[in-house]
């Protein structure tokens, strides 16, 4: 997979009609911890989920070893990838799983 270089964040050039409005998006200035592995981990979770759901639809119970194995594999990966994705939305490193910065909320209603 090719490696993409990050471009520097630059000030947006907006038309006069949009200059007073809050920004539509927040640029990602830092990578998330699992950026390179995110897709691969998500695919594993997807496949385990599909296998477990198919097994349940075919009559296997929740106590089935196949369903349990899929849950044991997929649940921790799902938690990790979800935490990584939530950390990507306007957050800053260095504060645990980091809190969402004020810029992420700048376009929400009532933020003025």
C-alpha positions in Angstrom: 0.0 0.0 0.0 1.5 3.4 -0.9 2.3 5.7 2.0 0.6 9.1 1.8 2.5 12.1 2.9 0.6 14.6 5.1 0.2 18.0 3.7 0.5 21.0 6.0 -2.8 22.5 7.3 -3.4 25.8 5.5 -6.0 28.4 6.1 -9.0 27.8 3.9 -9.9 30.4 1.2 -13.6 30.9 1.5 -16.0 32.9 -0.7 -17.5 36.0 1.0 -20.8 34.2 1.6 -19.2 31.6 3.8 -16.6 33.7 5.7 -18.6 34.3 8.8 -19.8 30.7 9.3 -18.1 28.1 11.5 -15.8 25.6 9.7 -17.4 22.6 8.0 -14.7 20.2 9.1 -11.7 19.9 11.3 -8.5 18.9 9.5 -6.7 15.8 10.9 -3.3 17.1 11.9 -2.1 14.0 13.7 -2.5 10.3 12.9 -4.4 8.0 15.2 -2.5 5.2 16.9 -4.0 2.4 14.8 -4.1 4.2 11.4 -2.1 1.6 9.5 -3.9 -1.4 11.1 -7.4 0.0 11.3 -8.8 -1.5 8.1 -7.3 -4.9 8.7 -8.7 -5.0 12.3 -12.1 -3.8 11.0 -12.2 -6.6 8.4 -11.5 -9.2 11.1 -14.4 -7.9 13.2 -16.7 -7.8 10.1 -15.9 -11.4 9.2 -16.3 -12.7 12.8 -19.6 -10.9 13.1 -20.9 -12.3 9.8 -19.9 -15.8 10.8 -21.5 -15.4 14.3 -24.7 -14.0 12.8 -24.9 -16.7 10.2 -24.4 -19.4 12.8 -27.2 -17.9 15.0 -29.5 -17.7 11.9 -28.8 -21.3 11.2 -29.9 -22.4 14.7 -26.7 -22.3 16.7 -27.3 -21.0 20.2 -25.4 -18.3 22.0 -23.5 -20.9 23.9 -22.2 -22.5 20.7 -18.4 -22.7 20.6 -18.4 -21.1 17.1 -20.4 -18.1 18.3 -18.3 -17.8 21.5 -15.1 -17.9 19.5 -16.2 -15.2 17.1 -17.3 -13.0 20.0 -14.0 -13.6 21.9 -12.0 -12.6 18.8 -14.2 -9.7 17.6 -15.3 -7.9 20.8 -11.9 -6.6 21.9 -11.0 -5.6 18.4 -14.3 -3.8 18.0 -13.7 -1.9 21.2 -10.1 -1.0 20.2 -11.1 0.2 16.6 -14.1 2.1 17.9 -11.9 3.9 20.5 -9.3 4.7 17.8 -12.0 6.0 15.5 -13.5 8.2 18.2 -10.0 9.5 19.0 -9.7 10.6 15.4 -12.5 13.1 15.5 -10.9 16.3 16.5 -8.9 15.2 19.4 -5.4 15.8 20.7 -2.9 13.3 22.0 -1.5 13.1 25.5 -4.7 13.0 27.6 -5.6 9.3 27.9 -8.0 8.6 25.1 -8.0 12.3 24.6 -10.9 14.6 24.9 -12.7 16.1 21.9 -11.3 19.6 21.3 -13.4 22.6 21.0 -12.9 22.9 17.3 -14.8 19.6 16.8 -17.9 21.2 18.3 -17.6 24.5 16.4 -20.2 23.7 13.8 -22.8 22.2 16.2 -26.0 24.1 16.9 -25.7 26.3 20.0 -21.9 26.6 19.7 -21.8 30.3 19.2 
